[in-house]
Amino acid sequence: MMDDEDLNRIGSARGNAFDTMFLIQMIEHHEGAIDMAETEKQQGLYGPAKTLADDIITSQTAEITQMREMLKNG
């Protein structure tokens, strides 16, 4: 997750630099969500939460792919 230094850097960035930092930070954020969802799938007991974890993994993985493509083409 972002620390104060990251927040200050992104807060003062503009244009392409801002977009790049935003996408990089969002990829890291999504990767963290996927890690948490995988833990839920392995250790959780509540069926609906495990189903939600599957949905999170699917959607966040697709968004990471999209954001990486945007970085590549940006």
N, CA, C and O atoms as a Tripos MOL2 file, in Angstrom:
@<TRIPOS>MOLECULE
protein
  296   295    74     0     0
PROTEIN
NO_CHARGES

@<TRIPOS>ATOM
      1 N           0.8290   -1.1850    0.0000 N.3       1 MET1
      2 CA          0.0000    0.0000    0.0000 C.3       1 MET1
      3 C           0.8730    1.2460    0.0000 C.2       1 MET1
      4 O           2.0710    1.1930    0.2770 O.2       1 MET1
      5 N           0.2530    2.3440   -0.3110 N.am      2 MET2
      6 CA          0.9890    3.5950   -0.4160 C.3       2 MET2
      7 C           1.3520    4.1290    0.9690 C.2       2 MET2
      8 O           0.5480    4.0830    1.9000 O.2       2 MET2
      9 N           2.5870    4.6380    1.0850 N.am      3 ASP3
     10 CA          2.9800    5.3140    2.3100 C.3       3 ASP3
     11 C           2.9110    6.8290    2.0660 C.2       3 ASP3
     12 O           2.5370    7.2740    0.9810 O.2       3 ASP3
     13 N           3.2700    7.5940    3.0680 N.am      4 ASP4
     14 CA          3.1750    9.0510    2.9520 C.3       4 ASP4
     15 C           4.0380    9.5930    1.8140 C.2       4 ASP4
     16 O           3.6340   10.5200    1.1120 O.2       4 ASP4
     17 N           5.2100    9.0220    1.6350 N.am      5 GLU5
     18 CA          6.0950    9.4710    0.5560 C.3       5 GLU5
     19 C           5.4440    9.2430   -0.8050 C.2       5 GLU5
     20 O           5.4840   10.1150   -1.6720 O.2       5 GLU5
     21 N           4.8420    8.0650   -0.9890 N.am      6 ASP6
     22 CA          4.1480    7.7680   -2.2420 C.3       6 ASP6
     23 C           3.0050    8.7510   -2.4710 C.2       6 ASP6
     24 O           2.8280    9.2660   -3.5750 O.2       6 ASP6
     25 N           2.2390    9.0030   -1.4270 N.am      7 LEU7
     26 CA          1.1120    9.9410   -1.5420 C.3       7 LEU7
     27 C           1.5800   11.3350   -1.9300 C.2       7 LEU7
     28 O           0.9440   12.0010   -2.7470 O.2       7 LEU7
     29 N           2.6880   11.7790   -1.3460 N.am      8 ASN8
     30 CA          3.2240   13.0970   -1.6790 C.3       8 ASN8
     31 C           3.7040   13.1450   -3.1220 C.2       8 ASN8
     32 O           3.4720   14.1290   -3.8240 O.2       8 ASN8
     33 N           4.3770   12.0810   -3.5680 N.am      9 ARG9
     34 CA          4.8660   12.0520   -4.9570 C.3       9 ARG9
     35 C           3.7200   12.0670   -5.9510 C.2       9 ARG9
     36 O           3.7400   12.8290   -6.9170 O.2       9 ARG9
     37 N           2.7200   11.2270   -5.7190 N.am     10 ILE10
     38 CA          1.6090   11.1770   -6.6740 C.3      10 ILE10
     39 C           0.7820   12.4600   -6.6000 C.2      10 ILE10
     40 O           0.2250   12.9060   -7.6040 O.2      10 ILE10
     41 N           0.7050   13.0440   -5.4100 N.am     11 GLY11
     42 CA         -0.0600   14.2760   -5.2530 C.3      11 GLY11
     43 C           0.5320   15.4580   -5.9860 C.2      11 GLY11
     44 O          -0.1830   16.3820   -6.3710 O.2      11 GLY11
     45 N           1.8460   15.4280   -6.1800 N.am     12 SER12
     46 CA          2.4830   16.5450   -6.8750 C.3      12 SER12
     47 C           2.7430   16.2440   -8.3480 C.2      12 SER12
     48 O           3.1880   17.1220   -9.0870 O.2      12 SER12
     49 N           2.4770   15.0330   -8.7760 N.am     13 ALA13
     50 CA          2.6990   14.6550  -10.1780 C.3      13 ALA13
     51 C           1.5710   15.1800  -11.0640 C.2      13 ALA13
     52 O           0.4510   15.4080  -10.6070 O.2      13 ALA13
     53 N           1.8900   15.3610  -12.3090 N.am     14 ARG14
     54 CA          0.9050   15.8350  -13.2910 C.3      14 ARG14
     55 C           1.0650   15.0470  -14.5930 C.2      14 ARG14
     56 O           2.1280   14.4980  -14.8820 O.2      14 ARG14
     57 N           0.0050   15.0100  -15.3490 N.am     15 GLY15
     58 CA          0.0530   14.4210  -16.6880 C.3      15 GLY15
     59 C           0.4380   12.9630  -16.6980 C.2      15 GLY15
     60 O          -0.0550   12.1640  -15.9020 O.2      15 GLY15
     61 N           1.3420   12.6220  -17.6290 N.am     16 ASN16
     62 CA          1.7480   11.2330  -17.8160 C.3      16 ASN16
     63 C           2.4110   10.6590  -16.5620 C.2      16 ASN16
     64 O           2.2280    9.4840  -16.2460 O.2      16 ASN16
     65 N           3.1770   11.4830  -15.8520 N.am     17 ALA17
     66 CA          3.8180   11.0030  -14.6210 C.3      17 ALA17
     67 C           2.7680   10.5860  -13.6040 C.2      17 ALA17
     68 O           2.9180    9.5590  -12.9410 O.2      17 ALA17
     69 N           1.7000   11.3780  -13.4720 N.am     18 PHE18
     70 CA          0.6200   11.0250  -12.5500 C.3      18 PHE18
     71 C          -0.0470    9.7230  -12.9910 C.2      18 PHE18
     72 O          -0.2460    8.8150  -12.1850 O.2      18 PHE18
     73 N          -0.3900    9.6420  -14.2830 N.am     19 ASP19
     74 CA         -1.0610    8.4440  -14.7920 C.3      19 ASP19
     75 C          -0.2370    7.1890  -14.5410 C.2      19 ASP19
     76 O          -0.7720    6.1580  -14.1350 O.2      19 ASP19
     77 N           1.0700    7.2820  -14.7840 N.am     20 THR20
     78 CA          1.9520    6.1320  -14.5860 C.3      20 THR20
     79 C           1.9910    5.7320  -13.1160 C.2      20 THR20
     80 O           1.8610    4.5520  -12.7900 O.2      20 THR20
     81 N           2.1680    6.7060  -12.2310 N.am     21 MET21
     82 CA          2.1910    6.3940  -10.7950 C.3      21 MET21
     83 C           0.8650    5.8140  -10.3380 C.2      21 MET21
     84 O           0.8330    4.8670   -9.5520 O.2      21 MET21
     85 N          -0.2250    6.3810  -10.8270 N.am     22 PHE22
     86 CA         -1.5510    5.8820  -10.4610 C.3      22 PHE22
     87 C          -1.6930    4.4140  -10.8460 C.2      22 PHE22
     88 O          -2.1100    3.5900  -10.0320 O.2      22 PHE22
     89 N          -1.3440    4.0910  -12.0880 N.am     23 LEU23
     90 CA         -1.4970    2.7160  -12.5520 C.3      23 LEU23
     91 C          -0.5930    1.7580  -11.7760 C.2      23 LEU23
     92 O          -1.0160    0.6580  -11.4220 O.2      23 LEU23
     93 N           0.6390    2.1640  -11.5140 N.am     24 ILE24
     94 CA          1.5560    1.3070  -10.7590 C.3      24 ILE24
     95 C           1.0140    1.0500   -9.3570 C.2      24 ILE24
     96 O           1.0270   -0.0860   -8.8820 O.2      24 ILE24
     97 N           0.5410    2.0940   -8.7000 N.am     25 GLN25
     98 CA         -0.0090    1.9360   -7.3460 C.3      25 GLN25
     99 C          -1.2840    1.0860   -7.3600 C.2      25 GLN25
    100 O          -1.5020    0.2840   -6.4520 O.2      25 GLN25
    101 N          -2.1150    1.2540   -8.3690 N.am     26 MET26
    102 CA         -3.3410    0.4600   -8.4390 C.3      26 MET26
    103 C          -3.0360   -1.0140   -8.6990 C.2      26 MET26
    104 O          -3.7190   -1.8930   -8.1730 O.2      26 MET26
    105 N          -2.0170   -1.2840   -9.5040 N.am     27 ILE27
    106 CA         -1.6180   -2.6800   -9.7250 C.3      27 ILE27
    107 C          -1.1880   -3.3030   -8.4040 C.2      27 ILE27
    108 O          -1.5980   -4.4170   -8.0770 O.2      27 ILE27
    109 N          -0.3590   -2.5850   -7.6440 N.am     28 GLU28
    110 CA          0.0720   -3.1000   -6.3450 C.3      28 GLU28
    111 C          -1.1210   -3.3100   -5.4130 C.2      28 GLU28
    112 O          -1.1840   -4.3100   -4.6990 O.2      28 GLU28
    113 N          -2.0490   -2.3850   -5.4190 N.am     29 HIS29
    114 CA         -3.2500   -2.4850   -4.5890 C.3      29 HIS29
    115 C          -4.0560   -3.7300   -4.9720 C.2      29 HIS29
    116 O          -4.4850   -4.4900   -4.1030 O.2      29 HIS29
    117 N          -4.2540   -3.9290   -6.2640 N.am     30 HIS30
    118 CA         -5.0110   -5.0920   -6.7320 C.3      30 HIS30
    119 C          -4.2870   -6.3950   -6.3920 C.2      30 HIS30
    120 O          -4.9260   -7.3790   -6.0190 O.2      30 HIS30
    121 N          -2.9660   -6.4070   -6.5170 N.am     31 GLU31
    122 CA         -2.2090   -7.6110   -6.1580 C.3      31 GLU31
    123 C          -2.3960   -7.9420   -4.6770 C.2      31 GLU31
    124 O          -2.4770   -9.1140   -4.3080 O.2      31 GLU31
    125 N          -2.4640   -6.9230   -3.8360 N.am     32 GLY32
    126 CA         -2.7350   -7.1440   -2.4250 C.3      32 GLY32
    127 C          -4.1140   -7.7370   -2.1970 C.2      32 GLY32
    128 O          -4.2900   -8.6190   -1.3560 O.2      32 GLY32
    129 N          -5.0950   -7.2450   -2.9530 N.am     33 ALA33
    130 CA         -6.4550   -7.7770   -2.8370 C.3      33 ALA33
    131 C          -6.5000   -9.2470   -3.2650 C.2      33 ALA33
    132 O          -7.1960  -10.0570   -2.6530 O.2      33 ALA33
    133 N          -5.7640   -9.5800   -4.3060 N.am     34 ILE34
    134 CA         -5.7230  -10.9700   -4.7670 C.3      34 ILE34
    135 C          -5.0820  -11.8560   -3.7050 C.2      34 ILE34
    136 O          -5.5680  -12.9570   -3.4420 O.2      34 ILE34
    137 N          -4.0000  -11.3890   -3.0950 N.am     35 ASP35
    138 CA         -3.3730  -12.1640   -2.0160 C.3      35 ASP35
    139 C          -4.3620  -12.4160   -0.8810 C.2      35 ASP35
    140 O          -4.4470  -13.5280   -0.3610 O.2      35 ASP35
    141 N          -5.1040  -11.3870   -0.5010 N.am     36 MET36
    142 CA         -6.0910  -11.5380    0.5710 C.3      36 MET36
    143 C          -7.1930  -12.5090    0.1610 C.2      36 MET36
    144 O          -7.6290  -13.3290    0.9690 O.2      36 MET36
    145 N          -7.6420  -12.4250   -1.0820 N.am     37 ALA37
    146 CA         -8.6990  -13.3170   -1.5620 C.3      37 ALA37
    147 C          -8.2110  -14.7680   -1.5920 C.2      37 ALA37
    148 O          -8.9670  -15.6860   -1.2720 O.2      37 ALA37
    149 N          -6.9590  -14.9720   -1.9740 N.am     38 GLU38
    150 CA         -6.4200  -16.3290   -1.9740 C.3      38 GLU38
    151 C          -6.3420  -16.8940   -0.5530 C.2      38 GLU38
    152 O          -6.5730  -18.0830   -0.3360 O.2      38 GLU38
    153 N          -6.0170  -16.0370    0.4010 N.am     39 THR39
    154 CA         -6.0050  -16.4780    1.8050 C.3      39 THR39
    155 C          -7.4120  -16.8650    2.2470 C.2      39 THR39
    156 O          -7.5980  -17.8680    2.9350 O.2      39 THR39
    157 N          -8.3940  -16.0730    1.8530 N.am     40 GLU40
    158 CA         -9.7910  -16.4030    2.1910 C.3      40 GLU40
    159 C         -10.1700  -17.7560    1.6160 C.2      40 GLU40
    160 O         -10.7930  -18.5690    2.3000 O.2      40 GLU40
    161 N          -9.8000  -18.0060    0.3650 N.am     41 LYS41
    162 CA        -10.1380  -19.2860   -0.2540 C.3      41 LYS41
    163 C          -9.4980  -20.4560    0.4870 C.2      41 LYS41
    164 O         -10.1100  -21.5150    0.6240 O.2      41 LYS41
    165 N          -8.2720  -20.2670    0.9650 N.am     42 GLN42
    166 CA         -7.5510  -21.3470    1.6420 C.3      42 GLN42
    167 C          -7.9990  -21.5400    3.0880 C.2      42 GLN42
    168 O          -8.0570  -22.6700    3.5730 O.2      42 GLN42
    169 N          -8.3130  -20.4530    3.7750 N.am     43 GLN43
    170 CA         -8.5510  -20.5380    5.2100 C.3      43 GLN43
    171 C          -9.9790  -20.2330    5.6360 C.2      43 GLN43
    172 O         -10.3750  -20.5360    6.7610 O.2      43 GLN43
    173 N         -10.7440  -19.6370    4.7410 N.am     44 GLY44
    174 CA        -12.1000  -19.2440    5.1020 C.3      44 GLY44
    175 C         -13.0510  -20.4230    5.1880 C.2      44 GLY44
    176 O         -12.8180  -21.4810    4.6050 O.2      44 GLY44
    177 N         -14.1190  -20.2120    5.9240 N.am     45 LEU45
    178 CA        -15.1380  -21.2450    6.0940 C.3      45 LEU45
    179 C         -16.4980  -20.8420    5.5380 C.2      45 LEU45
    180 O         -17.3360  -21.6990    5.2560 O.2      45 LEU45
    181 N         -16.7200  -19.5340    5.3790 N.am     46 TYR46
    182 CA        -18.0260  -19.0230    4.9820 C.3      46 TYR46
    183 C         -18.1260  -19.0350    3.4580 C.2      46 TYR46
    184 O         -17.4270  -18.2880    2.7740 O.2      46 TYR46
    185 N         -18.9990  -19.8850    2.9420 N.am     47 GLY47
    186 CA        -19.1360  -20.0980    1.5050 C.3      47 GLY47
    187 C         -19.2750  -18.8240    0.6810 C.2      47 GLY47
    188 O         -18.5520  -18.6570   -0.3010 O.2      47 GLY47
    189 N         -20.1950  -17.9070    1.0540 N.am     48 PRO48
    190 CA        -20.3380  -16.6820    0.2590 C.3      48 PRO48
    191 C         -19.0600  -15.8390    0.2150 C.2      48 PRO48
    192 O         -18.7860  -15.1990   -0.8000 O.2      48 PRO48
    193 N         -18.2780  -15.8270    1.2920 N.am     49 ALA49
    194 CA        -17.0130  -15.0770    1.2920 C.3      49 ALA49
    195 C         -16.0070  -15.7430    0.3570 C.2      49 ALA49
    196 O         -15.2350  -15.0570   -0.3120 O.2      49 ALA49
    197 N         -16.0130  -17.0580    0.3080 N.am     50 LYS50
    198 CA        -15.1130  -17.7760   -0.5910 C.3      50 LYS50
    199 C         -15.5110  -17.5400   -2.0480 C.2      50 LYS50
    200 O         -14.6520  -17.4250   -2.9210 O.2      50 LYS50
    201 N         -16.8160  -17.4690   -2.3020 N.am     51 THR51
    202 CA        -17.2900  -17.1490   -3.6500 C.3      51 THR51
    203 C         -16.8850  -15.7360   -4.0350 C.2      51 THR51
    204 O         -16.4460  -15.4950   -5.1600 O.2      51 THR51
    205 N         -17.0330  -14.8040   -3.1040 N.am     52 LEU52
    206 CA        -16.6030  -13.4250   -3.3520 C.3      52 LEU52
    207 C         -15.1070  -13.3900   -3.6320 C.2      52 LEU52
    208 O         -14.6620  -12.6480   -4.5080 O.2      52 LEU52
    209 N         -14.3290  -14.1750   -2.9090 N.am     53 ALA53
    210 CA        -12.8840  -14.2250   -3.1410 C.3      53 ALA53
    211 C         -12.5800  -14.6650   -4.5700 C.2      53 ALA53
    212 O         -11.6910  -14.1060   -5.2120 O.2      53 ALA53
    213 N         -13.3050  -15.6540   -5.0700 N.am     54 ASP54
    214 CA        -13.1380  -16.0820   -6.4660 C.3      54 ASP54
    215 C         -13.4280  -14.9310   -7.4250 C.2      54 ASP54
    216 O         -12.6820  -14.7010   -8.3770 O.2      54 ASP54
    217 N         -14.5120  -14.2150   -7.1660 N.am     55 ASP55
    218 CA        -14.8860  -13.0850   -8.0200 C.3      55 ASP55
    219 C         -13.8260  -11.9920   -7.9900 C.2      55 ASP55
    220 O         -13.5170  -11.3920   -9.0200 O.2      55 ASP55
    221 N         -13.2710  -11.7350   -6.8110 N.am     56 ILE56
    222 CA        -12.2320  -10.7170   -6.6690 C.3      56 ILE56
    223 C         -10.9920  -11.1170   -7.4590 C.2      56 ILE56
    224 O         -10.4130  -10.2960   -8.1700 O.2      56 ILE56
    225 N         -10.5930  -12.3530   -7.3390 N.am     57 ILE57
    226 CA         -9.4180  -12.8310   -8.0730 C.3      57 ILE57
    227 C          -9.6190  -12.6660   -9.5700 C.2      57 ILE57
    228 O          -8.7250  -12.1970  -10.2750 O.2      57 ILE57
    229 N         -10.7930  -13.0510  -10.0550 N.am     58 THR58
    230 CA        -11.0750  -12.9510  -11.4890 C.3      58 THR58
    231 C         -11.0770  -11.5020  -11.9650 C.2      58 THR58
    232 O         -10.4100  -11.1660  -12.9430 O.2      58 THR58
    233 N         -11.8240  -10.6510  -11.2760 N.am     59 SER59
    234 CA        -11.9620   -9.2730  -11.7370 C.3      59 SER59
    235 C         -10.6750   -8.4750  -11.5780 C.2      59 SER59
    236 O         -10.3050   -7.7080  -12.4670 O.2      59 SER59
    237 N          -9.9900   -8.6510  -10.4490 N.am     60 GLN60
    238 CA         -8.7780   -7.8660  -10.2080 C.3      60 GLN60
    239 C          -7.6380   -8.3300  -11.1200 C.2      60 GLN60
    240 O          -6.8120   -7.5180  -11.5350 O.2      60 GLN60
    241 N          -7.5880   -9.6090  -11.4300 N.am     61 THR61
    242 CA         -6.5880  -10.1080  -12.3740 C.3      61 THR61
    243 C          -6.8130   -9.4930  -13.7550 C.2      61 THR61
    244 O          -5.8610   -9.0850  -14.4210 O.2      61 THR61
    245 N          -8.0700   -9.4290  -14.1780 N.am     62 ALA62
    246 CA         -8.3840   -8.8180  -15.4740 C.3      62 ALA62
    247 C          -8.0190   -7.3360  -15.4790 C.2      62 ALA62
    248 O          -7.5020   -6.8260  -16.4720 O.2      62 ALA62
    249 N          -8.2850   -6.6510  -14.3830 N.am     63 GLU63
    250 CA         -7.9530   -5.2200  -14.3080 C.3      63 GLU63
    251 C          -6.4410   -5.0090  -14.2960 C.2      63 GLU63
    252 O          -5.9550   -4.0490  -14.8950 O.2      63 GLU63
    253 N          -5.6940   -5.8730  -13.6350 N.am     64 ILE64
    254 CA         -4.2370   -5.7690  -13.6540 C.3      64 ILE64
    255 C          -3.7260   -5.9220  -15.0840 C.2      64 ILE64
    256 O          -2.8530   -5.1690  -15.5160 O.2      64 ILE64
    257 N          -4.2600   -6.8780  -15.8060 N.am     65 THR65
    258 CA         -3.8690   -7.0730  -17.2080 C.3      65 THR65
    259 C          -4.1420   -5.8100  -18.0130 C.2      65 THR65
    260 O          -3.3040   -5.3750  -18.8030 O.2      65 THR65
    261 N          -5.3110   -5.2290  -17.8120 N.am     66 GLN66
    262 CA         -5.6830   -4.0030  -18.5200 C.3      66 GLN66
    263 C          -4.7360   -2.8510  -18.1530 C.2      66 GLN66
    264 O          -4.2840   -2.1190  -19.0330 O.2      66 GLN66
    265 N          -4.4410   -2.6920  -16.8750 N.am     67 MET67
    266 CA         -3.5640   -1.5960  -16.4480 C.3      67 MET67
    267 C          -2.1430   -1.7860  -16.9570 C.2      67 MET67
    268 O          -1.4890   -0.8100  -17.3250 O.2      67 MET67
    269 N          -1.6530   -3.0140  -16.9860 N.am     68 ARG68
    270 CA         -0.3140   -3.2740  -17.5330 C.3      68 ARG68
    271 C          -0.2710   -2.9280  -19.0100 C.2      68 ARG68
    272 O           0.7220   -2.3860  -19.4950 O.2      68 ARG68
    273 N          -1.3280   -3.2360  -19.7200 N.am     69 GLU69
    274 CA         -1.4140   -2.8870  -21.1390 C.3      69 GLU69
    275 C          -1.4220   -1.3650  -21.3190 C.2      69 GLU69
    276 O          -0.7890   -0.8390  -22.2350 O.2      69 GLU69
    277 N          -2.1350   -0.6720  -20.4470 N.am     70 MET70
    278 CA         -2.1540    0.7830  -20.5090 C.3      70 MET70
    279 C          -0.7680    1.3600  -20.2560 C.2      70 MET70
    280 O          -0.3640    2.3070  -20.9310 O.2      70 MET70
    281 N          -0.0360    0.8070  -19.2990 N.am     71 LEU71
    282 CA          1.3240    1.2670  -19.0370 C.3      71 LEU71
    283 C           2.2210    1.0330  -20.2460 C.2      71 LEU71
    284 O           3.0390    1.8790  -20.6070 O.2      71 LEU71
    285 N           2.0490   -0.1270  -20.8600 N.am     72 LYS72
    286 CA          2.8680   -0.4830  -22.0290 C.3      72 LYS72
    287 C           2.6000    0.4650  -23.1980 C.2      72 LYS72
    288 O           3.5180    0.8410  -23.9270 O.2      72 LYS72
    289 N           1.3470    0.8420  -23.3670 N.am     73 ASN73
    290 CA          0.9530    1.6760  -24.5020 C.3      73 ASN73
    291 C           0.9450    3.1670  -24.2050 C.2      73 ASN73
    292 O           0.7770    3.9920  -25.1030 O.2      73 ASN73
    293 N           1.1320    3.5080  -22.9120 N.am     74 GLY74
    294 CA          0.9940    4.9050  -22.5060 C.3      74 GLY74
    295 C           2.1960    5.7100  -22.7800 C.2      74 GLY74
    296 O           2.2180    6.9060  -22.4890 O.2      74 GLY74
@<TRIPOS>BOND
     1     1     2 1
     2     2     3 1
     3     3     4 2
     4     3     5 am
     5     5     6 1
     6     6     7 1
     7     7     8 2
     8     7     9 am
     9     9    10 1
    10    10    11 1
    11    11    12 2
    12    11    13 am
    13    13    14 1
    14    14    15 1
    15    15    16 2
    16    15    17 am
    17    17    18 1
    18    18    19 1
    19    19    20 2
    20    19    21 am
    21    21    22 1
    22    22    23 1
    23    23    24 2
    24    23    25 am
    25    25    26 1
    26    26    27 1
    27    27    28 2
    28    27    29 am
    29    29    30 1
    30    30    31 1
    31    31    32 2
    32    31    33 am
    33    33    34 1
    34    34    35 1
    35    35    36 2
    36    35    37 am
    37    37    38 1
    38    38    39 1
    39    39    40 2
    40    39    41 am
    41    41    42 1
    42    42    43 1
    43    43    44 2
    44    43    45 am
    45    45    46 1
    46    46    47 1
    47    47    48 2
    48    47    49 am
    49    49    50 1
    50    50    51 1
    51    51    52 2
    52    51    53 am
    53    53    54 1
    54    54    55 1
    55    55    56 2
    56    55    57 am
    57    57    58 1
    58    58    59 1
    59    59    60 2
    60    59    61 am
    61    61    62 1
    62    62    63 1
    63    63    64 2
    64    63    65 am
    65    65    66 1
    66    66    67 1
    67    67    68 2
    68    67    69 am
    69    69    70 1
    70    70    71 1
    71    71    72 2
    72    71    73 am
    73    73    74 1
    74    74    75 1
    75    75    76 2
    76    75    77 am
    77    77    78 1
    78    78    79 1
    79    79    80 2
    80    79    81 am
    81    81    82 1
    82    82    83 1
    83    83    84 2
    84    83    85 am
    85    85    86 1
    86    86    87 1
    87    87    88 2
    88    87    89 am
    89    89    90 1
    90    90    91 1
    91    91    92 2
    92    91    93 am
    93    93    94 1
    94    94    95 1
    95    95    96 2
    96    95    97 am
    97    97    98 1
    98    98    99 1
    99    99   100 2
   100    99   101 am
   101   101   102 1
   102   102   103 1
   103   103   104 2
   104   103   105 am
   105   105   106 1
   106   106   107 1
   107   107   108 2
   108   107   109 am
   109   109   110 1
   110   110   111 1
   111   111   112 2
   112   111   113 am
   113   113   114 1
   114   114   115 1
   115   115   116 2
   116   115   117 am
   117   117   118 1
   118   118   119 1
   119   119   120 2
   120   119   121 am
   121   121   122 1
   122   122   123 1
   123   123   124 2
   124   123   125 am
   125   125   126 1
   126   126   127 1
   127   127   128 2
   128   127   129 am
   129   129   130 1
   130   130   131 1
   131   131   132 2
   132   131   133 am
   133   133   134 1
   134   134   135 1
   135   135   136 2
   136   135   137 am
   137   137   138 1
   138   138   139 1
   139   139   140 2
   140   139   141 am
   141   141   142 1
   142   142   143 1
   143   143   144 2
   144   143   145 am
   145   145   146 1
   146   146   147 1
   147   147   148 2
   148   147   149 am
   149   149   150 1
   150   150   151 1
   151   151   152 2
   152   151   153 am
   153   153   154 1
   154   154   155 1
   155   155   156 2
   156   155   157 am
   157   157   158 1
   158   158   159 1
   159   159   160 2
   160   159   161 am
   161   161   162 1
   162   162   163 1
   163   163   164 2
   164   163   165 am
   165   165   166 1
   166   166   167 1
   167   167   168 2
   168   167   169 am
   169   169   170 1
   170   170   171 1
   171   171   172 2
   172   171   173 am
   173   173   174 1
   174   174   175 1
   175   175   176 2
   176   175   177 am
   177   177   178 1
   178   178   179 1
   179   179   180 2
   180   179   181 am
   181   181   182 1
   182   182   183 1
   183   183   184 2
   184   183   185 am
   185   185   186 1
   186   186   187 1
   187   187   188 2
   188   187   189 am
   189   189   190 1
   190   190   191 1
   191   191   192 2
   192   191   193 am
   193   193   194 1
   194   194   195 1
   195   195   196 2
   196   195   197 am
   197   197   198 1
   198   198   199 1
   199   199   200 2
   200   199   201 am
   201   201   202 1
   202   202   203 1
   203   203   204 2
   204   203   205 am
   205   205   206 1
   206   206   207 1
   207   207   208 2
   208   207   209 am
   209   209   210 1
   210   210   211 1
   211   211   212 2
   212   211   213 am
   213   213   214 1
   214   214   215 1
   215   215   216 2
   216   215   217 am
   217   217   218 1
   218   218   219 1
   219   219   220 2
   220   219   221 am
   221   221   222 1
   222   222   223 1
   223   223   224 2
   224   223   225 am
   225   225   226 1
   226   226   227 1
   227   227   228 2
   228   227   229 am
   229   229   230 1
   230   230   231 1
   231   231   232 2
   232   231   233 am
   233   233   234 1
   234   234   235 1
   235   235   236 2
   236   235   237 am
   237   237   238 1
   238   238   239 1
   239   239   240 2
   240   239   241 am
   241   241   242 1
   242   242   243 1
   243   243   244 2
   244   243   245 am
   245   245   246 1
   246   246   247 1
   247   247   248 2
   248   247   249 am
   249   249   250 1
   250   250   251 1
   251   251   252 2
   252   251   253 am
   253   253   254 1
   254   254   255 1
   255   255   256 2
   256   255   257 am
   257   257   258 1
   258   258   259 1
   259   259   260 2
   260   259   261 am
   261   261   262 1
   262   262   263 1
   263   263   264 2
   264   263   265 am
   265   265   266 1
   266   266   267 1
   267   267   268 2
   268   267   269 am
   269   269   270 1
   270   270   271 1
   271   271   272 2
   272   271   273 am
   273   273   274 1
   274   274   275 1
   275   275   276 2
   276   275   277 am
   277   277   278 1
   278   278   279 1
   279   279   280 2
   280   279   281 am
   281   281   282 1
   282   282   283 1
   283   283   284 2
   284   283   285 am
   285   285   286 1
   286   286   287 1
   287   287   288 2
   288   287   289 am
   289   289   290 1
   290   290   291 1
   291   291   292 2
   292   291   293 am
   293   293   294 1
   294   294   295 1
   295   295   296 2
@<TRIPOS>SUBSTRUCTURE
     1 MET1         2 RESIDUE 1 A MET
     2 MET2         6 RESIDUE 1 A MET
     3 ASP3        10 RESIDUE 1 A ASP
     4 ASP4        14 RESIDUE 1 A ASP
     5 GLU5        18 RESIDUE 1 A GLU
     6 ASP6        22 RESIDUE 1 A ASP
     7 LEU7        26 RESIDUE 1 A LEU
     8 ASN8        30 RESIDUE 1 A ASN
     9 ARG9        34 RESIDUE 1 A ARG
    10 ILE10       38 RESIDUE 1 A ILE
    11 GLY11       42 RESIDUE 1 A GLY
    12 SER12       46 RESIDUE 1 A SER
    13 ALA13       50 RESIDUE 1 A ALA
    14 ARG14       54 RESIDUE 1 A ARG
    15 GLY15       58 RESIDUE 1 A GLY
    16 ASN16       62 RESIDUE 1 A ASN
    17 ALA17       66 RESIDUE 1 A ALA
    18 PHE18       70 RESIDUE 1 A PHE
    19 ASP19       74 RESIDUE 1 A ASP
    20 THR20       78 RESIDUE 1 A THR
    21 MET21       82 RESIDUE 1 A MET
    22 PHE22       86 RESIDUE 1 A PHE
    23 LEU23       90 RESIDUE 1 A LEU
    24 ILE24       94 RESIDUE 1 A ILE
    25 GLN25       98 RESIDUE 1 A GLN
    26 MET26      102 RESIDUE 1 A MET
    27 ILE27      106 RESIDUE 1 A ILE
    28 GLU28      110 RESIDUE 1 A GLU
    29 HIS29      114 RESIDUE 1 A HIS
    30 HIS30      118 RESIDUE 1 A HIS
    31 GLU31      122 RESIDUE 1 A GLU
    32 GLY32      126 RESIDUE 1 A GLY
    33 ALA33      130 RESIDUE 1 A ALA
    34 ILE34      134 RESIDUE 1 A ILE
    35 ASP35      138 RESIDUE 1 A ASP
    36 MET36      142 RESIDUE 1 A MET
    37 ALA37      146 RESIDUE 1 A ALA
    38 GLU38      150 RESIDUE 1 A GLU
    39 THR39      154 RESIDUE 1 A THR
    40 GLU40      158 RESIDUE 1 A GLU
    41 LYS41      162 RESIDUE 1 A LYS
    42 GLN42      166 RESIDUE 1 A GLN
    43 GLN43      170 RESIDUE 1 A GLN
    44 GLY44      174 RESIDUE 1 A GLY
    45 LEU45      178 RESIDUE 1 A LEU
    46 TYR46      182 RESIDUE 1 A TYR
    47 GLY47      186 RESIDUE 1 A GLY
    48 PRO48      190 RESIDUE 1 A PRO
    49 ALA49      194 RESIDUE 1 A ALA
    50 LYS50      198 RESIDUE 1 A LYS
    51 THR51      202 RESIDUE 1 A THR
    52 LEU52      206 RESIDUE 1 A LEU
    53 ALA53      210 RESIDUE 1 A ALA
    54 ASP54      214 RESIDUE 1 A ASP
    55 ASP55      218 RESIDUE 1 A ASP
    56 ILE56      222 RESIDUE 1 A ILE
    57 ILE57      226 RESIDUE 1 A ILE
    58 THR58      230 RESIDUE 1 A THR
    59 SER59      234 RESIDUE 1 A SER
    60 GLN60      238 RESIDUE 1 A GLN
    61 THR61      242 RESIDUE 1 A THR
    62 ALA62      246 RESIDUE 1 A ALA
    63 GLU63      250 RESIDUE 1 A GLU
    64 ILE64      254 RESIDUE 1 A ILE
    65 THR65      258 RESIDUE 1 A THR
    66 GLN66      262 RESIDUE 1 A GLN
    67 MET67      266 RESIDUE 1 A MET
    68 ARG68      270 RESIDUE 1 A ARG
    69 GLU69      274 RESIDUE 1 A GLU
    70 MET70      278 RESIDUE 1 A MET
    71 LEU71      282 RESIDUE 1 A LEU
    72 LYS72      286 RESIDUE 1 A LYS
    73 ASN73      290 RESIDUE 1 A ASN
    74 GLY74      294 RESIDUE 1 A GLY
